[in-house]
């Protein structure tokens, strides 16, 4: 394989990764807007690190995490719940981002 071919493949991988990250940011923004603009009383607090995860604290007792699964090019979104003191973290759902 020539350096040119390697460069083309690296560029393709970087573009796909960038698109995946863009999709993740759009999803995070939509989720945050949907929750914050909701008229329902959700009794929640929110913290955000869009490059990593979203975290919602419900009823001052439970933490809900929304995160991309581990891996460079993961398309899997995972949802976790745990008690506020950090015990018993359980995955409750997962979904796939499609590009």
C-alpha positions in Angstrom: 0.0 0.0 0.0 1.4 3.4 -0.9 1.5 6.4 1.3 -1.1 8.0 -0.9 -3.5 5.1 -0.3 -2.9 5.2 3.4 -3.5 8.9 3.4 -6.8 8.5 1.6 -8.0 5.8 4.0 -7.0 7.9 7.0 -8.8 10.9 5.6 -11.9 8.7 5.0 -11.8 7.4 8.6 -11.3 11.0 10.0 -14.3 12.2 8.0 -16.6 9.4 9.3 -15.4 10.0 12.8 -16.2 13.7 12.5 -19.7 13.0 11.1 -20.3 10.6 14.0 -19.2 13.2 16.5 -21.4 15.8 14.8 -24.4 13.4 15.0 -23.7 12.8 18.7 -23.6 16.6 19.4 -26.9 17.1 17.5 -28.5 14.2 19.6 -27.2 15.8 22.8 -28.5 19.2 21.9 -31.9 17.8 20.9 -32.2 15.8 24.1 -31.2 18.8 26.3 -33.7 21.1 24.5 -36.5 18.5 24.7 -36.0 18.2 28.4 -35.5 21.8 29.3 -38.3 23.1 27.1 -40.7 20.4 28.4 -43.7 21.7 30.3 -43.8 18.5 32.4 -42.5 18.7 35.9 -39.5 16.5 35.7 -37.8 17.4 39.0 -34.3 17.1 37.5 -30.9 18.8 37.3 -28.6 18.4 34.4 -24.9 18.4 33.7 -23.3 18.1 30.4 -19.9 17.1 28.9 -21.0 16.6 25.2 -17.7 15.1 24.2 -18.2 12.4 26.9 -21.8 12.1 28.3 -24.9 13.8 29.5 -26.1 13.3 33.1 -29.5 14.0 34.6 -30.3 13.8 38.3 -33.9 12.9 38.9 -35.7 13.6 42.2 -32.3 14.3 43.8 -31.7 10.6 44.0 -31.1 8.9 40.6 -28.5 9.8 38.0 -29.3 9.0 34.3 -26.3 8.9 32.0 -26.4 9.1 28.2 -23.1 8.3 26.6 -21.4 6.8 23.5 -20.1 3.3 24.1 -16.4 2.9 24.4 -14.5 2.6 21.2 -13.0 4.9 18.6 -15.9 4.7 16.1 -18.7 3.5 18.3 -22.3 4.1 16.9 -23.9 2.8 20.1 -25.6 5.2 22.6 -25.9 3.7 26.1 -28.3 4.7 28.8 -27.4 4.1 32.5 -29.1 4.7 35.8 -27.5 4.7 39.2 -28.2 6.0 42.7 -26.9 9.5 43.4 -24.3 8.2 45.7 -22.7 6.3 42.8 -23.8 2.8 43.7 -25.3 0.1 41.5 -24.9 1.6 38.0 -27.0 -0.4 35.5 -27.4 -0.1 31.8 -31.1 0.3 31.0 -31.0 0.7 27.2 -29.0 1.2 24.1 -29.5 2.6 20.7 -27.6 2.9 17.4 -26.6 6.2 15.7 -26.9 5.8 11.9 -24.9 7.9 9.5 
